[in-house]
Amino acid sequence: MALSPASPPNVRLRPATLADVATLERWDRQPHVIACSSDRLDLEVAFDGIDWRDELANQTSGIITFIAEADGRPVGVLQVCDPHTEPSHYWGEIEPGLRAIDIWIGEPDALNGGIGTAMMTQALNDAFADPTVDAIIIDPLNSNTDAHRFYQRLGFRPEGRRVFNDEDDCLVHRLTRADWEAR
């Protein structure tokens, strides 16, 4: 079922469960998902072949994973963490009062229809509902200029390039509470 960009569907975020593992694994093999996860052209799976069963069962990771449903159909993923406290220290030494967000649309026919904007708007509203959150950070690949435009339309501002995991060349962006509230 193709989604019409003229009328964005009703988008809802719900916690991911073990019942979503097969869908997440299928999405991780989509070329557009692989392309947003790495600049390496030889990969057959996104995100270093993450073990979704382990990720969703491991409540100590500090990462909360949501499935985005458009009119009841799973179409994408959104993950949120506190980068100051998450155990892998992916973001390194970073100040408290932040949330890091990752999103991706898994279903190819759900791209460019307003779903990502709806997902991020919900996530940003939820994050800033916590008075201790001062800003949101994101780390799209430097080569992913479509993602840069998307995030900048939401009010994110580029902060600079940074290499994560010794190979992911990213352009880190930040959205402050003041900028979100002033939109």
C-alpha positions, 0 to 999 in steps of 0.5 A: 500500500503506497502512502500519499504524500498529499495527505500524511497518515496518522502517525503513532509511536509505540514501544518496540517489542520482540514481535517487531524483530522480523520487521526490523531485520527486514528493514535493515536490509533495505538499501535506503536504510543501509545508506543512512547507516554507513558510507560503506557501499559493500554492506548488506545490512544496516547498523553493523547487523544489530541483534534486535532481539538482544537490543529490545530485550536489554533494558540496560542499554539506555536506548528506548526504541519505538516503532512508528505506525502510519494508520496502524502500519509499521513504517519506521523506527525512532530511538531515544537515549540520554547520551550523558548516561548511556552505557556505551558512551557512544557520544563520549564526554558530553554534558547532561540535559540532552537527548539523542535521537535516531530515526529511519523509515523502513518501508520504501513506500513510506518515504517523503510523505511527512512520516519522518516529520510527524515522528520527530515532532512527537519525539521532540515534544516528548523530550522537551516535556521533561524540564531537565532536557535542554537540547536534542542532538543527532548525528546524520552521516556527513554525506546524507545531505537529505537528512541535514535538510530535514533536520534543519527544517525542524530547527536543528543547527549544525555543530560540526563534523565528528567521526563515530566508531572510527568510521562514521563521518557525521555532521552533528546537529543540535536543537535547543529548547529555546529554538524548538519553543520559538518555532 
